Amino acid sequence: MLEGVIGRLSAFSQLSRKDLDTLATHSQLRESRRGAVIVARGERMPGVVALAYGSAKLALRRANGEEKVVRLLGPGEHFGLDAALLDRPCPVQLVALSNSLVATIPPVPLLRMMEHDVGFARCVARELAERMLELLSELEASLQQGGLQRLACYLDSLARPNGQPGPWIARLPVTKTTVAARLGVKKETLSRMLRELAARGLIAVSGPEVAILDRVGLARLVGATS
């Protein structure tokens, strides 16, 4: 199973079967129950952490005690490549949002592989560069977009065809409380913004499913200036 989990990660997808077997030999799988801290903030990163199944959040606490969700992780996604390679402490709290199976790939075999495999080293560099650009893009959005725009952008990123003619569906992968923390707003504000988008005829909400009734209008809102 470990070979399959590692091979699905974007930075490791080009590795040979032999190299995947080598990494798997040094890696570990463990279960984390919902609400469990997978890696605590300030704790030494044990390696690259990847989800075989389940979901997790990267979170920070504001000075007033409110939580800011920095990123959400789903199956096939990973975290900690930068901190693990630099032997730095974990900068966030990594918490399981559901019962999850977690793979940990230690840094030593990764560093050895990067020294001898230029192609793999380039994949790692590209992964780190893309993550940095994503963070900068998100920072720009937080400075230039209001909460309603950030919500519209988030829903658009989740939207998928419904498998039949009709509106695309955005399925919230986590609770509305966590979505609110991810967008940097209160839960009550999120509920109000969802009602506003529905009143505009852009969406229809049914529990965790949001039907995108007007994708063009939603995209126009995302592109509007605050």
Disulfide bonds with the S-S distance in Angstrom:
none
